[in-house]
Amino acid sequence: MAAKNVQGRTVVFAGGCRTPFLRAGGAFAEVMACELGAMALRGLLDRTGLDPAAVDRVVMGTVLADPRTTNLARESALAAGLPAACPAFTVTAACASSNVAISGAVEAIASGAAEVVVAGGAETLSDAPIRFGREVRKRLIRSQKAKGVLDWVKLLQGLSLKDLAPDTPAIAEFSTGQTMGQSAERLAKRLSLTREAQDRWALRSHRKAAAATKAGRYREQVVPARVPPSFAPIESDDGIRGDTALAKLGAIPPAFDRAFGTVTAGNSSFLTDGAAACLLTSAEAAERLGLAPRARVVSTALVAMEPLEELLLGPVAAVAKALDAAGVPAGEVGVWEVHEAFAAPVLAFLKLLADRSYCRERLGRAEAVGRIDPKRVNAWGGSLALGHPFGATGARLLTTCVERMEREGAELGVVTTCAAGALGHAMVLAR
């Protein structure tokens, strides 16, 4: 079945690359997110041979914005050598930030507002933006008018040790007070997703990522990084544990429900530093610039779910919407790249897409979206093994999806991501 194209001009994927994804606190610990973003952008320009002057705009996603570089995309673009006249802006949509950046690029090209857009994202979890509490911040703002020691003494009077406690980025949803891990735990219980099933999926992710790395599958997309003091090239991801075993994963204690939980550090993605970027163009621009279109963007979908009980279920609804827009049945999709925030929501995604009752009651469909062969999902491993730099994961998923479609001879591919705030994003691609 031929997939229906998005309205407007045909949008094509012409290339993608990323830095290695490294565990937070490792070799990227002293590198700013915008510097990681610049590495990915320079790598993309080098590997595609694109003249930087041909880029109409840069759109990048991030979650934990550095106060020094509030527009990460602009700073990354300038550091990468793109022209000062090239607009660049940053979006944030939790774990779907680069997915939304890419969708924005697609919409701009399809509408005629742009022809060549670089989209992606960057994140460092090694250096979270930790600030003082509100009372201290208020006084620091007033301190700009301080004229001497006496003024400073007055500003500091009455502060307690409690006031000096750092105000760290929240890990819980503001609206519900629940963390994504707690949501994953509730989801696992509700759908009877066993600890063994989650650990097996995590084991699968690590082994497939290790095999893909050994076979050189990631060589084309990973740009070697050089950072001080050694400047030795870093060429591969460092979170993959190909030698892990089910027994090792089974020995890890539950992280969110200590007594009866099944979600652990072993079947959850880990804190990661990294960046990724993709080149999207109109079909006409690709031909004019001598770029080989590697895939066509057929449809995209962004959805929002009920945040307390459906925080991690956005991909189910997003995929249903994107497949409907493309006129494609789930069973005809050859390549699936599904974000693995935890093992539980991936297992839930596979289960609920094939659940007629859920699809009828929650999605308003007469039939289930369809059953997916797990062998088609994350065949080169996923976020559980590669890591999850929040703002960059979506661009990594897209690049991997296209590369898998090429190697596997698949005509259709789907990328989907869950995100905090109960968001879900999906994209259908065709070759």
C-alpha positions in Angstrom: 0.0 0.0 0.0 1.4 3.4 -1.0 1.6 5.8 2.0 -0.2 9.1 1.7 2.1 12.1 2.0 1.7 15.1 4.4 -0.1 18.0 2.9 2.0 20.5 1.0 5.5 19.9 -0.4 7.2 16.6 -0.1 9.7 16.6 2.8 12.7 14.3 2.8 15.3 13.1 5.3 18.7 13.7 3.8 21.0 12.8 6.6 21.5 12.4 10.4 24.3 12.1 12.9 25.1 12.3 16.6 27.8 12.4 19.1 28.5 9.3 21.1 25.9 9.0 23.9 27.9 8.9 27.2 26.8 8.3 30.8 26.4 11.5 32.8 29.5 12.3 34.8 31.8 10.7 32.2 33.9 12.2 29.4 31.3 14.8 28.6 31.0 16.0 32.2 32.7 19.4 31.5 31.2 19.9 28.0 28.2 22.3 27.7 25.1 21.1 25.9 25.5 23.8 23.2 29.1 22.4 22.6 27.6 18.9 22.1 25.0 20.4 19.8 27.8 22.1 17.8 29.6 18.7 17.4 26.5 17.1 16.0 25.8 20.1 13.6 29.4 20.2 12.3 29.3 16.4 11.8 26.0 16.7 9.9 27.4 19.4 7.6 30.6 17.5 7.0 29.0 14.2 6.2 26.3 15.6 3.9 28.6 18.0 2.2 26.0 20.7 2.7 27.0 24.3 2.3 26.1 26.0 5.6 24.8 29.0 3.7 22.0 26.7 2.3 20.5 26.2 5.7 17.3 28.2 6.2 17.0 27.6 9.9 18.1 25.4 12.8 15.6 24.0 15.4 16.9 22.1 18.4 15.3 20.6 21.5 16.5 20.5 25.0 15.0 20.0 28.5 17.4 21.3 31.1 18.3 24.6 29.6 21.6 26.1 30.7 21.0 29.7 32.1 24.1 30.8 30.1 22.7 29.6 26.8 18.9 29.8 26.9 18.7 29.5 23.1 20.8 26.4 22.8 20.1 26.1 19.0 21.5 29.5 18.3 24.6 29.0 20.3 25.2 25.5 18.8 24.6 26.9 15.2 27.1 29.7 15.7 29.7 27.4 17.3 29.3 25.0 14.4 30.1 27.7 11.8 26.6 28.3 10.4 26.1 31.9 9.1 25.1 34.5 11.6 22.1 35.3 9.4 20.7 31.7 9.9 17.8 31.8 12.4 18.0 29.2 15.1 15.6 28.5 18.0 15.1 26.0 20.7 12.0 24.0 21.7 11.2 22.0 24.8 8.8 19.1 25.0 10.4 16.9 27.6 11.7 13.6 26.1 10.0 14.4 22.8 11.9 17.7 22.4 13.9 16.8 19.3 10.8 15.0 17.8 8.9 18.2 18.1 11.8 20.2 16.6 11.8 17.8 13.7 8.1 18.1 13.2 8.4 21.8 13.2 11.0 21.5 10.5 8.7 19.2 8.5 5.8 21.7 8.8 8.0 24.6 7.8 9.2 22.9 4.7 5.8 21.4 3.8 4.2 24.9 4.0 6.9 26.6 2.0 8.2 28.7 4.9 11.7 27.0 4.5 13.4 24.5 2.2 16.4 23.3 4.2 16.2 22.8 8.0 18.5 21.2 10.4 16.7 19.8 13.4 17.8 17.9 16.5 18.6 18.4 20.1 21.3 18.2 22.8 21.4 17.5 26.5 23.8 17.3 29.3 22.7 15.6 32.5 26.2 16.0 34.0 25.5 19.7 34.8 21.9 20.3 35.8 20.8 24.0 36.3 20.6 24.0 40.1 19.5 27.4 41.6 19.0 28.9 45.0 15.5 28.9 46.5 13.0 31.7 45.9 13.8 33.8 48.9 17.5 33.9 48.1 16.8 34.6 44.4 14.6 37.6 45.4 17.4 39.0 47.5 20.1 38.4 44.8 18.0 40.4 42.4 17.7 43.2 44.9 21.5 43.0 45.4 22.1 44.6 42.0 21.2 47.9 43.7 23.5 47.3 46.8 26.0 50.1 47.2 28.1 48.8 50.0 28.7 46.2 52.8 25.8 47.6 54.9 23.3 47.0 52.1 24.6 43.4 51.7 24.3 42.8 55.4 20.7 43.9 55.3 20.0 41.6 52.4 21.4 38.6 54.2 19.5 39.3 57.4 16.9 36.8 58.3 18.0 34.1 55.9 17.9 30.5 57.3 19.8 27.4 56.3 16.5 26.2 54.8 16.5 29.3 52.5 20.0 28.3 51.3 18.9 24.8 50.2 19.3 24.4 46.4 16.3 24.4 44.2 17.0 21.5 41.9 15.1 20.6 38.6 12.0 18.6 39.4 11.8 15.0 38.5 8.1 14.7 39.3 5.3 16.0 37.2 4.2 19.4 38.5 0.5 18.6 37.8 0.4 15.2 39.5 3.4 15.1 41.9 4.3 11.7 40.3 7.6 10.8 38.7 7.9 8.9 35.4 9.3 6.0 37.3 6.3 5.8 39.6 4.1 6.0 36.5 6.0 3.2 34.9 5.5 1.1 38.1 1.8 1.7 38.1 1.6 0.9 34.4 3.4 -2.4 34.9 1.1 -3.4 37.7 -2.1 -2.4 35.8 -1.1 -4.4 32.7 0.5 -7.3 34.6 3.9 -6.6 33.1 6.2 -8.9 35.1 9.7 -8.1 36.4 11.1 -10.9 34.2 9.4 -9.5 31.1 10.9 -6.0 31.7 14.3 -7.4 32.5 14.2 -9.5 29.3 13.4 -6.5 27.2 16.3 -4.6 28.9 18.6 -7.5 28.2 17.5 -7.6 24.6 18.2 -3.9 24.2 21.8 -4.2 25.5 22.6 -7.3 23.5 21.2 -5.9 20.2 23.0 -2.6 20.8 26.2 -4.5 21.5 25.8 -6.6 18.3 24.9 -3.5 16.2 28.0 -1.6 17.5 30.3 -4.6 16.9 28.9 -4.9 13.3 29.6 -1.2 12.7 25.9 -0.2 12.4 26.3 3.0 14.3 29.6 4.0 12.6 27.8 6.1 9.9 25.8 8.2 12.4 28.2 8.7 15.3 30.6 11.6 15.0 33.8 11.0 17.0 34.1 13.6 19.8 37.3 15.1 21.1 37.3 16.8 24.5 40.0 18.1 26.8 42.3 17.2 28.3 43.3 14.3 26.1 41.4 15.1 22.9 41.5 11.4 22.1 38.6 10.5 19.8 35.5 9.1 21.6 33.8 7.0 18.9 31.2 4.9 20.6 28.4 4.9 23.3 29.6 3.8 26.7 26.3 2.6 28.4 26.0 -0.6 26.4 26.3 -3.7 28.6 26.5 -6.6 26.1 27.8 -8.9 28.8 24.9 -8.5 31.2 22.6 -11.4 32.0 19.1 -11.9 33.2 20.4 -12.9 36.6 22.4 -9.7 37.0 19.4 -7.6 36.0 17.2 -9.6 38.4 19.5 -8.8 41.3 18.9 -5.1 41.0 16.5 -3.8 43.6 13.2 -2.0 42.7 13.7 1.8 42.4 10.2 3.2 43.0 8.3 0.6 45.0 10.9 -1.0 47.3 8.7 -3.7 48.6 6.7 -4.9 45.5 8.1 -3.0 42.5 9.3 -4.3 39.2 10.9 -1.1 37.7 14.6 -1.0 38.4 17.7 0.9 37.3 18.4 -2.1 35.1 15.1 -1.8 33.1 15.1 2.0 33.0 17.1 4.4 30.8 20.1 6.1 32.5 21.2 9.7 32.7 23.1 10.6 29.5 25.0 13.4 27.7 24.8 13.7 24.0 23.5 15.5 20.9 22.0 14.6 17.5 21.0 16.4 14.4 19.0 15.6 11.2 18.9 17.3 7.8 15.4 17.8 6.3 14.7 19.4 3.0 12.0 19.7 0.3 12.4 17.2 -2.5 13.1 20.1 -4.8 15.9 21.5 -2.6 17.5 18.1 -2.3 17.7 17.8 -6.0 19.0 21.3 -6.4 21.7 20.8 -3.8 22.7 17.4 -5.0 21.5 15.6 -1.8 20.2 12.0 -2.0 16.7 11.8 -0.3 17.0 8.8 2.0 13.4 8.7 3.2 10.2 10.7 2.8 8.2 12.0 5.8 4.7 10.8 5.3 3.0 12.0 8.5 3.6 13.2 12.0 1.4 13.3 15.1 1.6 14.9 18.5 -0.9 13.9 21.2 -1.5 14.5 24.9 -3.0 12.0 27.3 -4.4 12.1 30.9 -1.2 12.8 32.9 -1.8 10.7 36.0 -2.7 7.3 34.6 -1.6 7.6 31.0 1.7 9.5 31.3 3.7 6.9 29.3 1.0 5.9 26.8 1.2 8.8 24.4 2.9 6.6 21.7 -0.2 4.4 21.4 -2.5 7.3 20.4 0.2 9.1 18.4 1.0 6.0 16.3 -2.7 5.4 15.7 -3.1 9.0 14.5 0.0 9.0 12.4 -0.8 5.7 10.7 -4.3 6.8 10.0 -3.0 10.1 8.4 -0.6 8.0 6.3 -3.3 5.4 5.3 -0.9 2.7 6.4 -1.8 -0.4 8.5 0.5 -1.2 11.4 1.3 -4.6 10.0 2.9 -3.2 6.9 5.5 -1.2 8.8 8.8 -2.9 8.5 10.9 -0.8 10.9 9.9 0.5 14.3 12.0 2.7 16.5 10.3 3.1 19.9 11.8 5.1 22.7 12.7 3.0 25.7 12.3 5.4 28.7 11.7 2.2 30.6 11.0 -1.3 29.5 7.4 -1.2 30.9 6.0 1.4 28.5 7.5 -0.4 25.4 5.8 -3.6 26.5 2.6 -1.7 27.2 2.8 0.0 23.7 3.1 -3.4 22.0 0.2 -4.8 24.1 -2.2 -2.0 23.8 -1.8 -1.4 20.1 -3.2 -4.9 19.6 -5.9 -4.6 22.3 -9.2 -4.0 20.7 -11.0 -3.1 23.9 -8.4 -0.4 24.8 -8.4 1.0 21.2 -12.2 1.1 21.2 -12.6 2.6 24.6 -9.7 5.0 24.7 -9.0 5.8 21.1 -12.5 5.5 19.7 -11.5 2.9 17.1 -13.7 0.0 16.0 -10.6 -2.2 15.8 -7.2 -2.5 17.3 -4.4 -0.5 15.7 -2.7 -3.7 15.0 -0.2 -6.3 16.2 3.5 -5.5 15.8 6.2 -8.2 15.4 8.7 -7.4 18.2 11.5 -8.4 15.9 10.8 -5.2 13.9 11.2 -3.1 17.0 14.6 -1.5 18.0 16.6 -4.1 16.2 19.8 -2.2 17.0 19.0 -1.7 20.6 17.3 1.2 22.2 17.5 3.9 24.9 17.8 1.3 27.7 21.3 0.5 26.3 22.3 3.5 24.3 21.1 6.1 26.9 18.7 8.9 26.8 20.0 12.5 26.5 16.5 14.0 26.7 16.7 16.6 24.0 18.6 14.4 21.5 16.8 11.0 21.6 14.2 11.7 19.0 16.8 12.7 16.4 18.7 9.5 17.2 15.6 7.4 16.7 14.9 9.1 13.3 18.4 8.5 12.0 18.4 4.9 13.2 15.0 4.3 11.7 16.1 5.5 8.2 19.4 3.6 8.4 17.6 0.4 9.3 15.0 0.9 6.5 17.9 1.1 4.1 19.7 -2.0 5.4 16.6 -4.1 5.8 14.9 -3.0 2.5 11.9 -1.8 4.4 9.5 0.6 2.6 7.9 2.0 5.8 9.2 3.0 9.2 7.8 4.5 12.3 9.5 6.5 15.1 7.6 7.1 18.3 8.4 8.6 21.7 6.7 9.1 25.1 7.4 12.2 27.1 6.7 13.9 30.4 3.5 15.8 30.5 1.8 12.7 29.0 2.8 13.7 25.5 3.3 11.3 22.7 4.9 11.8 19.3 5.0 9.6 16.1 6.3 9.9 12.6 5.7 7.7 9.6 8.5 7.4 7.0 8.6 5.9 3.5 11.3 4.9 1.0 
